[in-house]
Amino acid sequence: MGEAIVITSGKGGVGKTTTTANIGAGLAQAGQRVALIDADIGLRNLDVVMGLENRIVYDLVDVVEGFAKLKHALIKDKRFENLYLLPAAQTRDKTAVSPDQMRDLVGEMKQEFDFVLIDCPAGIEQGFKNAVAGSDKAVVVATPEVSSVRDADRIIGLLEAEEKHHPSLIVNRIRPSMVKKGDMMDIDDMIEILAIDLLGVVPDDEFIVVSTNRGEPAVLNPASRAGEAYRNITRRLMGENVPMMKLDDEGQGFIGRLRKMMGLKG
Amino acid sequence: MEIKGDRRGLRVIAKHFSSNEEFLKELRATLRDKEEFLGTASLLIEVPTDALTPELFERIAGVFEDFPKLSLRGIQQGESQGLLSLAERTPELVAPPKVVRHTIRSGQRLSHPGDLIIVGDVNPGATVTAGGDVMIFGWLRGVVYAGQPDDASRTIYALRFDPSQVRIASVLALGNSEGSGNPEKALIENGELVVKPWHDVRLPEAITQERGSWHERFSSATPS
């Protein structure tokens, strides 16, 4: 019996889909059997980030409505045998699925996979309720911005009300140089407000833009700082105790960049 | 008439009397009965909230003159915080104090007709409304309304006071982000809402009764 984890944030554009893709690919690389569910019905993205968009035949709504079998709708990843994606429907909206149907679907998938990762849509309405319904755990993604933290707080409040998701936090897109100058909220400030466990910190990394456009999760690139952070998060999700990455070596100059290119830790 | 002892000392609690005469008579009788037991105690008299007038105040003081060994420490109205000056009159709250032992997060709403004690933070985007006082043993960054709808004698307390908005009765003030980081309280003085240091931070009895669980929740709510 696997574990279902919803990746959520409240606010849009903070990196839920990127995080889902990277954790999924990271877990698959580590040998876990992983399924990703794109719960953002009507605005599907995860297939693009995974580079699988032209393989979609059936989608989540088809499965829920009994139009297709789960095994026919799941798309096998290009890189990993043990990584699958259940895409969202693009032509429907969030009301096409109910929380009960999602609970059944996720329950069925947990039988087959070690991890079921659910990419939650932005907002707190039906799409959120659907995405959360079948999950055992929640990962809340927030960027170091007041608006993002406010929304994350709202989401955590909603999750706590159900008392089952034990939310943990991923701080995304942190820029250590800006934090140092006091121009960006630091992680401690965020933890102080949100008061939940920190699962990981992902530095702002231009490579993410490239990897998203190419459909190649950054976690597979040994030179990417964000990729390294996602690898650490993956290991923590598998129960390993990995210390937080040091973030103060941004702008490390030529040598550092060379080491990074050679895949050595900075 | 009941005599109770706690950290604040001895309190004489008076309830349900039809006239001031009856109350004073009963107070005198109680003190006489318990004179030996009370010794040289200093007493706090607690009267029902609609009863305290300057006249009654003086007459209670007069009763004590007949008991030279006892002293009158103060007169308090009902369960409210601290001593009230004579001019202030507080209608009795309809509900007992409520203790909430978790952080109030963005989008969450909490309201209670009586005093409200929160052991945890009030985060930005959260709204807390009370008929009485609001005490926050944590970091206040949201919106707090005390003394709703029209009780201007109420106070808002917080260990860290950086509200986005506070309101007591109908007086409203917007927060600025320059909190001192020290315990502060907001109250109404001359029709204006003022913020002052909160020196005598004490945990209400409702909290200290379950100190173990309090400490755990509290330290996780504000890790600093």
Interface residues (C-beta under 8 A of the other chain):
Chain A: I124 V146 R150 D151 D153 R154 I156 G157 L158 E160 I191 E192 I193 A195
Chain B: H102 T103 R105 S106 G107 Q108 D121 N123 P124 G125 W139 R141 S220 A221 T222 P223 S224
